[in-house]
Amino acid sequence: MSAITLDIRTMSFMSTSIAFLYAIGLLVFGRKQMKFKGFPRLAAGSSSFGIGLLLVGLRDYLPNFVTIILANMLITAGLVIYYEGTRQFLGGSNRIHPVGLVALLLQLGFFYTFIYLYPSVNNRIIVISLIATILSVFSMQELFRKIPKHWKVAGNMTAYIFLGYSLFQIYRVFITYRENSILSFMDAGTVHAFAFLAVIILIAGTSFGFIWMVSKSLEFELTELANHDQLTKILNRRGVATLARQEFSKMSRSASDLSIILTDIDHFKSVNVRFGHQIGDEVLAGFANLISNNLRPFDIFGRIGGEEFVIVLPNTSLDQAQILAERLRKHVDDFTYSFNGKDIQITASFGVANYIAETDTLEKLIPFADKALYRSKQLGRNTVTHYSLQDKDLKNE
């Protein structure tokens, strides 16, 4: 069976076509998703690859300066621009990183040396492969350092594509170092023809990866929109129910404790009447922020009605929940909201209830906290009351 052989000139023209195709796709996609930065640079990087690969394929038809120096500078520039596009996509500065300029200057110097002073195709291949390795590793590190959790799989895949490309270039360096002197790159052999295929895989794989990351980001935003209250930026009823379901499920499998606090801003309608609904909305948002800042990271806090909020407290006894509710009540009572020169003070009432077997869902436990909250209102508001399922009565604290 004969060995696999690939014609470098054919691979060059095929790679060029694919690079330009992906450049157009990235540019069009970027224009449709303007909030995601970096796509114009990724498209420019793919175009730079395409032009450079095309010039390589025109070796012997154009001057060496064009088909060797300029062609390889454009290929390296493609990696540099890809790195810059990756940085911008991940929210980095628009300022150009110096590593790209250093890489291009080093390559220019080495290529001049190994074309005009000490001609060597092998050394030129080693130089561009090492530079490609370094730039790919930079892009990979950028992705690994800055990937948000909600598109970690897509981000990791893209990073591994850069890693795979860098490993191929290292292998290419090793093979080239051990090879006999290559007289003409166009006859360099299969490994070097595969370098064009590696570029195709890099462009196609990373393009898919970036588009996948955008898709996951949009999916995450839709989920956040569905589960969060747009005014207060905390969970809405649906979001609370989703997370609470997980906590109540843990209760059924362990001896852990769980409590909830239901809270309502006292006389909130009078705030709207006196100051207007816009100020009322500001008060709601400020109240939500005040409560959030005094909860643990794993507590679940959400708005379930107009001015009604719920707090789900995992691993928290009834006594602990009462202490927290009282502390929150004092924070609210002591806080003054200032809007357009107007000082507004509010109070809030709190109802506390504790999980037992009969209340194995949030929907079953909320009515008991609601009874305690109603009792707090009866007692004059700005009060904490808990409902004891064991005692079957209401107790004011």
C-alpha positions in Angstrom: 0.0 0.0 0.0 1.4 3.4 -1.0 1.9 6.1 1.6 -0.5 9.0 1.8 0.7 12.0 -0.2 -0.7 15.5 -0.3 0.1 18.1 -2.9 1.1 21.3 -1.1 -0.1 23.6 -3.9 -3.5 21.9 -3.9 -3.8 22.0 -0.2 -2.9 25.7 -0.3 -5.7 26.6 -2.7 -8.2 24.4 -0.8 -7.2 26.0 2.5 -7.5 29.5 1.0 -11.1 28.8 -0.1 -12.2 27.5 3.3 -10.4 30.4 5.1 -12.3 33.0 3.1 -15.6 31.1 3.5 -15.2 31.1 7.3 -14.1 34.8 7.2 -17.4 35.7 5.5 -19.4 33.6 7.9 -17.7 35.1 11.0 -18.2 38.6 9.7 -21.9 38.1 8.9 -22.5 36.4 12.3 -20.7 39.2 14.1 -22.9 41.8 12.4 -26.0 39.9 13.6 -24.7 39.6 17.2 -23.3 43.1 17.7 -23.1 42.7 21.5 -20.5 40.1 21.2 -17.1 41.6 20.4 -14.2 40.1 18.5 -15.9 38.6 15.4 -14.6 41.3 13.0 -11.1 40.5 14.2 -11.7 36.7 13.9 -12.9 37.3 10.4 -9.9 39.4 9.6 -7.6 36.7 11.0 -9.2 34.1 8.8 -8.8 36.4 5.8 -5.2 36.9 6.6 -4.7 33.1 6.8 -6.4 32.8 3.4 -4.3 35.4 1.6 -1.1 34.0 3.1 -2.0 30.4 2.1 -2.9 31.6 -1.4 0.5 33.3 -1.8 2.3 30.1 -0.6 0.4 28.2 -3.4 1.7 30.7 -5.9 5.4 29.8 -5.1 7.5 29.8 -8.3 5.0 32.1 -10.0 5.6 35.2 -7.9 8.8 36.6 -6.4 10.2 34.9 -3.3 9.6 38.0 -1.1 5.9 37.7 -1.8 5.5 33.9 -1.6 7.8 33.3 1.3 8.2 36.4 3.5 4.9 38.1 2.9 3.0 34.9 2.7 4.3 33.6 6.0 4.0 37.0 7.7 0.3 37.0 6.7 -0.2 33.5 8.1 1.4 34.5 11.4 -0.6 37.7 11.4 -3.7 35.5 11.1 -2.8 33.9 14.4 -2.0 37.3 16.0 -5.4 38.7 14.9 -7.1 35.5 16.1 -5.5 36.0 19.5 -6.7 39.7 19.6 -10.2 38.6 18.5 -10.2 36.0 21.3 -9.2 38.6 23.9 -11.8 41.1 22.7 -14.5 38.4 22.7 -13.7 37.6 26.3 -14.0 41.2 27.3 -10.3 42.2 27.2 -8.9 45.5 26.2 -9.1 46.7 22.6 -5.4 47.7 22.9 -3.2 45.4 20.8 -1.1 43.1 22.9 2.7 43.4 22.3 3.2 39.7 21.9 1.8 39.8 18.3 4.1 42.6 17.2 7.1 40.9 18.8 6.2 37.6 17.0 6.0 39.3 13.6 9.2 41.2 14.0 11.1 38.1 15.1 9.7 36.1 12.2 10.7 38.9 9.7 14.2 38.9 11.0 14.6 35.2 11.0 13.1 34.8 7.5 15.4 37.4 6.1 18.3 35.6 7.6 17.3 32.1 6.4 16.4 33.3 2.9 19.2 35.8 2.0 22.1 35.2 4.5 21.9 31.5 5.4 19.3 29.9 3.2 17.4 27.1 4.9 13.9 25.9 4.4 14.1 23.7 7.5 15.0 26.7 9.7 12.2 28.7 8.3 9.7 25.9 9.0 11.0 25.6 12.6 10.7 29.4 13.1 7.2 29.8 11.9 6.1 26.6 13.8 7.5 27.8 17.1 5.9 31.2 16.7 2.6 29.5 15.8 2.9 27.4 18.9 3.5 30.4 21.2 0.5 32.4 19.7 -1.8 29.4 20.0 -0.8 28.9 23.6 -1.6 32.5 24.3 -5.1 32.1 22.8 -5.6 28.9 24.7 -4.6 30.5 28.1 -6.9 33.4 27.4 -9.8 31.1 27.0 -9.0 28.9 30.1 -8.5 32.0 32.3 -11.7 33.9 31.3 -14.3 31.3 30.4 -17.6 32.0 32.3 -19.3 28.9 33.8 -22.3 29.0 31.6 -20.3 28.2 28.5 -17.4 26.4 30.0 -17.8 23.3 27.7 -17.8 25.4 24.5 -14.9 27.5 25.8 -12.8 24.5 26.8 -13.4 22.9 23.4 -12.2 26.0 21.7 -9.1 26.2 23.9 -8.3 22.5 23.2 -8.4 23.2 19.5 -5.7 25.9 20.0 -3.8 23.3 22.1 -4.1 20.7 19.4 -2.8 23.1 16.8 0.2 24.0 19.0 1.0 20.3 19.6 1.0 19.7 15.9 3.4 22.6 15.4 5.7 21.2 18.0 5.6 17.8 16.3 6.4 19.6 13.0 9.4 21.2 14.6 10.7 17.9 15.8 10.2 16.2 12.4 11.8 19.2 10.5 14.8 19.2 12.9 15.5 15.6 12.1 14.9 15.8 8.4 17.5 16.2 5.7 17.8 19.6 4.2 14.6 20.5 2.3 15.5 22.0 -1.1 12.0 23.4 -1.9 9.0 23.8 0.4 6.7 22.8 -2.4 8.2 19.3 -2.2 8.6 19.2 1.5 6.4 16.2 2.1 3.2 15.0 3.8 3.8 16.5 7.3 4.1 20.0 5.9 1.2 19.5 3.6 -0.8 18.5 6.7 0.1 22.0 8.1 -2.5 23.4 5.7 -5.1 20.9 7.0 -4.2 21.9 10.5 -5.1 25.5 9.6 -8.4 24.4 8.2 -9.2 22.5 11.5 -8.1 25.5 13.5 -10.3 28.0 11.6 -13.3 25.6 11.4 -13.1 24.4 15.0 -12.6 27.7 16.7 -15.3 29.4 14.5 -17.7 26.7 15.7 -16.5 27.2 19.2 -17.0 30.9 19.3 -20.5 30.6 17.8 -21.3 27.9 20.3 -20.1 30.2 23.1 -22.5 32.9 21.9 -25.3 30.4 21.7 -24.7 29.3 25.3 -24.4 32.9 26.4 -27.8 33.8 24.8 -29.3 30.7 26.4 -28.0 31.7 29.8 -29.4 35.2 29.4 -32.8 33.8 28.5 -32.7 31.6 31.6 -31.7 34.5 33.7 -34.5 36.6 32.2 -37.0 33.9 32.9 -35.9 33.4 36.5 -35.1 36.9 37.6 -37.2 40.0 38.5 -36.2 42.7 36.1 -36.8 45.5 38.6 -34.9 44.3 41.6 -32.5 41.9 39.7 -33.1 39.2 42.2 -35.0 35.9 41.6 -38.6 35.9 40.7 -41.2 33.3 41.9 -40.2 30.9 39.2 -36.5 31.2 40.0 -37.0 30.8 43.7 -39.2 27.7 43.1 -36.5 26.1 40.9 -33.7 26.5 43.4 -35.9 25.8 46.4 -36.9 22.5 44.9 -33.3 21.4 45.0 -33.0 22.4 48.7 -36.2 20.6 49.7 -35.0 17.5 47.9 -31.9 17.6 50.0 -34.0 17.8 53.1 -35.7 14.5 52.2 -32.3 12.8 52.0 -30.7 14.2 55.1 -31.3 15.5 58.6 -30.4 19.0 57.7 -32.6 21.9 58.8 -34.4 24.5 56.6 -36.4 27.6 57.3 -38.0 30.4 55.2 -38.7 34.0 55.9 -41.6 35.8 54.2 -41.3 39.7 54.3 -43.5 42.5 53.1 -42.8 46.2 53.0 -45.2 48.0 55.4 -47.7 50.5 53.9 -45.9 50.3 50.5 -48.9 51.7 48.6 -48.5 54.9 50.5 -45.0 55.3 49.1 -46.4 55.1 45.6 -49.2 57.5 46.4 -46.9 60.1 48.0 -43.8 59.9 45.8 -45.0 58.2 42.6 -44.4 54.8 41.1 -40.9 55.5 39.9 -39.7 56.3 43.4 -41.7 53.3 44.6 -39.7 51.1 42.2 -36.5 52.6 43.4 -37.5 51.7 47.0 -38.3 48.1 46.0 -34.9 47.8 44.3 -33.1 49.4 47.3 -34.9 47.1 49.7 -34.0 44.0 47.7 -30.3 45.1 47.6 -30.3 45.8 51.3 -31.6 42.3 52.1 -29.3 40.6 49.6 -26.3 42.2 51.1 -27.1 40.7 54.5 -27.6 37.1 53.4 -25.2 34.2 52.9 -24.2 33.3 49.3 -26.2 30.1 49.3 -29.4 31.6 50.7 -32.2 31.9 48.2 -33.9 35.3 48.0 -36.6 36.4 45.6 -39.5 38.6 44.9 -42.8 36.7 44.7 -45.3 39.5 44.7 -45.6 43.3 44.4 -43.8 44.1 47.7 -43.5 40.6 49.0 -40.3 38.7 49.2 -39.2 35.2 50.3 -35.9 34.0 51.7 -35.1 30.3 51.8 -32.5 29.4 54.4 -30.8 26.0 54.0 -29.2 24.5 57.1 -31.0 27.0 59.3 -33.1 26.3 62.4 -36.2 28.2 63.3 -34.3 30.0 66.1 -31.5 31.0 63.7 -34.0 32.2 61.1 -35.7 34.3 63.7 -32.4 36.0 64.7 -31.7 36.7 61.0 -35.2 38.1 60.5 -34.8 40.4 63.5 -31.5 41.6 62.2 -32.9 42.3 58.8 -35.9 44.1 60.3 -33.5 46.5 62.2 -31.4 47.1 59.0 -34.6 48.1 57.1 -35.8 50.2 60.0 -32.5 52.1 60.3 -32.0 52.7 56.5 -32.9 55.9 54.8 -33.5 56.0 51.0 -32.6 59.3 49.3 -34.0 60.0 45.9 -33.9 63.4 44.2 -33.4 65.1 47.6 -36.2 63.2 49.2 -35.5 61.0 52.3 -37.8 58.0 52.6 -37.9 55.6 55.5 -39.8 52.3 55.4 -40.3 49.4 57.7 -41.0 45.7 56.9 -42.8 42.8 58.6 -41.4 39.3 58.7 -43.0 35.8 59.1 -40.8 32.8 59.8 -41.5 29.1 59.3 -39.5 25.9 59.7 -39.4 22.8 57.5 -40.9 19.5 58.8 -42.0 16.4 57.0 -45.5 17.8 56.4 -44.1 20.8 54.5 -41.8 19.0 52.0 -42.2 21.7 49.3 -41.9 25.5 49.3 -45.5 25.7 48.2 -46.6 23.9 51.4 -44.3 25.9 53.7 -45.1 29.4 52.4 -48.7 29.4 53.8 -47.4 29.0 57.3 -44.9 31.8 56.9 -47.7 33.8 55.4 -49.8 33.2 58.6 -46.9 34.4 60.7 -46.4 37.5 58.4 -50.1 38.3 58.7 -49.8 38.1 62.5 -46.9 40.5 62.3 -49.2 43.0 60.5 -51.9 42.5 63.1 -49.4 43.3 65.8 -48.6 46.7 64.4 -46.1 45.9 61.6 -42.3 46.3 61.7 -42.3 43.0 63.6 -41.0 39.4 63.4 -43.3 36.5 64.1 -42.8 32.8 63.6 -45.2 30.0 63.1 -44.5 26.8 65.1 -45.9 23.8 63.5 -45.1 21.8 66.6 -47.0 24.1 68.9 -49.7 24.9 66.4 -49.8 28.5 67.4 -48.3 31.8 66.5 -45.6 33.4 68.7 -44.5 37.0 68.5 -40.8 37.7 69.1 
